[in-house]
């Protein structure tokens, strides 16, 4: 069976199952005594979602019709779908998850914190969408000095452009800082409705000419990974680094630095 036909069958079955799960009482409708099937009727779902019965029937039958994200959100509300079910609905209808507004998350699961500390002697820290350093292990604090700043100032972007000690840590700061900033821009696009993230960028534009110049270039690079040249007590050391997504919905990422013994290609 072609994949598209199979997906339509799955959509039809999913909508029927979720419609039958919602009782009239759940949405403020009278129960009545003449119901032959559990849950809501199609016409009730259509009316509550603000569409015609025929159009909704076609959707539940899995027909090929145009469906907006706004309607799917209305349907999510009517059918009382949770976050996982909403995502599943969007995947069935649009073939992609819903576009979520970026939100700054500041809580790190305990298991992730434990994993980060277990990575020693490698430096590791967790970033959110705003690039706040939420937690860092001892090696990361020794390498980048996060714990030398108040918690409110432990933002990687802020420190990168305002902390002279961290600037000296990067052997080629003039190349690395703009590259890291261009990587941050991808996250900024998802967080343009987050007031704290917007305020961070505006404040950095005001206090750092280097930030303002790099930001106005509108460069966008792929996520940074590869190697960094860091100066440790006057000696040049090379570290491999990579970023691992640990919670996609909350935009939490684990950044790991491992000292390199042999050269590797420069990525960014």
N, C-alpha and C positions, 0 to 999 in steps of 0.2 A: 504494500500500500504506500503511495507517495506520502512523503513527510507532511505536506500541507494538509492533505485529507486527514491524516492521523491527528494532527494538531487541532483541527476543527472538531473532530470527534471528542477529543479530550476537553476542549473548551465547552462543548455542549454538555458533557457529563458533569463537569465541574460546576457550571452555572445551575444546572438542575439540582445537584446535591446541596449547594449552598442555599438556593431558594427554599428548598424543602426543610432546611434546618432552622429557618427563621419563622417564628410564630407571629400571627397577627398582633398579639399583645406586645411583642418586642418593638413594634413600630407604631403602636397606638391605633390599630385597626380593630374593629369588633370581630370576635371569633366566629360567631354564627353557629348554626347547627347543620348546614348543608354542605360542608366541606368533605370532599371524597378523597383528597390527597393532603398529606401533611404540609405544613409551612405556608408560604405565600403563593398566590396564583400569579401567573405571568402578568395579567393585567394590573395587578397591584404593584408588582415590581416596576413595571413600565411607568405607572402613574407617579410612584414615589421618586423614580429616577428622572422624571421629566421628559420621557420620550413616548412615541406612539406604540401601541400594542404590536402592530405588525412588524415594526422595526425591531423591537426587542425580541419578538418571536424568531425573526431571522437570525439575530445574534445568537440566541440560545440553540438554534438549529445548526449553528456553525457555518452559516452562509457567508460569502465573501462580501462584506459591506465595510464602509469606512467608519472607523470608531475613534473618537477623540479621547485624549488623555483626561479632559475635564469630565466626560461622561463616565469613564472608567472609575474616576474618583467618586462620582455620585453613586455609581453602582457598588463601590466598596462600602460606602456609608449605608446604603439600603440593605445590603446583604451582611453587614456587620463583619466584614473581613478583617482579620488581623494583619500585621505588617507582612508576614510571610505569605499569606493568601493573596494580599494585594499585589505583591511582587509576582506571584505565580500567574495571576490574572493578566498582568501587563505582558508577561512573557508569552502567554498563550495568544493574546490578541495582537500585540505589536512585534513580538519576537525579540524584545529587549526590556530590561527592567525600567521602572519609572524613573524619571529624572528627579532626584531628591535635592532640595536646597541644602547647601553645605552648612553643617552645624559644628561648632567647636565643642568637642567632647573632652572632659578633663578627668575622667576616672579610668584607671588602668586595672584590668582584672588581676587578681592576686597571682594566678598561675603565670601570667605574662611577666609580672615583676620577678617571680621566682626564676623563670627561664632566663631573664636578662642577667640576673646575678650569677646564674650557673654558667654563663658564657665567659666569665673571667678565666684567663687574664685579658680576653678581648674586650675592648670598649664597646658598650652598648647603651642606647638610650631610646626612649619612646617619644615620638612626635605626634601631635594632632594636626588638624587641617590648618590651623593658624601657625604651626611650627613652634608651639610651646613645648619645651622640654618637660614632659610630665614626670618622668623618672629617669634616673641614670645610675649605672653601676659605678663602683669605685674607680675602675679603670677609665671610664668616660669622664668622670669628674677630674681625675688627674690629668687627662689629656686636654680637656677643653675648659676646665674651671667652672662648670655650671654651678657647683655648690658654693662658689665664692660670691654669688649674687643672690639677692632676695628672690624668693619664689616668683613674685610678680614680674621680675625682669629676666627670668630664665626662658627666653624666647630665642631660638637659634638665629633668626633673621636679625633681630634687634642687636644681639651680641656680635654678630658677624660684621655689622656696619658701625657699631658704636664702641666696642670694647677694644682698646689698643692692644691689650695682651693677647686676645684671640686673633687679632689681625696679624700680629707678629708670629703666631703659631703657624700660619699658612705661609709656606715658602713663596708661593706664587699667588698671593692674595688678589692681585689685580686681575688675574684670569679666573681664579676659582670663585670668588665672591659673585661676580656677574653671572657665571654659569649656574651657581646654586640659586640665585635670585630668579633666573629664567625658569628653573624647575619649579620654584614656589609659585610662579604666575599661573601654572596649571591648576594649582589648588585655590588660588585667589579667585579664579573664574567661578569655581563652585561655591565660593563663600562670599560673594558680593552682597548678599543680604545679611551677612553677619557683621554687626556694628563693630565688634571688637577687632575683627580682621581689617575692615576698612580703616578704622582709626589707627591701627598699627602702620599701615602703608602711608597714610597721610602724615603721621608723626615722623616717620623715617624720611619722608621727602623733605620735611622742614629742617631736620637736624643733620642730615647727611647728604652733602652734595654728591658723593660717589653713588649713593643709593638713587638719588633723583636722576642722575645721568643714566645709570644702568636701567632703571625702571622705564624711563621715557624712550629707550631704544626698542621696547616691545619685543624683545627676544623671547622665544619659547623653545626650550630644549627638552629632550627626553629626560626621564628620571636619572639623576646622577648615580653612577656606580663606576668602579674601576680603581683608580689609585689617587692618593693625595700625598703630597710632599709636605711633611710637617717638621718644624724645627723644635727639637726637644733638648733643652739645656745647651743650645748652641750647635747641636749636631743634627744633620739632616737625616730624617727617617722616612721611609715610604710605607704607607698603610693601604691595604686593599679595603674597600668599603662597599657595602651593598645595603639596600633597603628592602625589608620584608613587610608585606601587608599582614597585620595580625587581626584587624577588624575592619572590613571594607565599609560596613554600614556606618560605623562611627569614625571612619577615616583615621584609624590609629596605625602607625607604622613603627617597626623596630629597625633602627639603624645600627649596623655592626661595623666596627673597624678592627682589622687584624693586621698586625705588623707583618710586612712582607720581607721575605729573605731574598727573593729574586725579582727582577723587574717584570712588570706586566703592562699591557697596552693601556694608554691613557684614553678614557672614555669621555670624561667631562671634568 
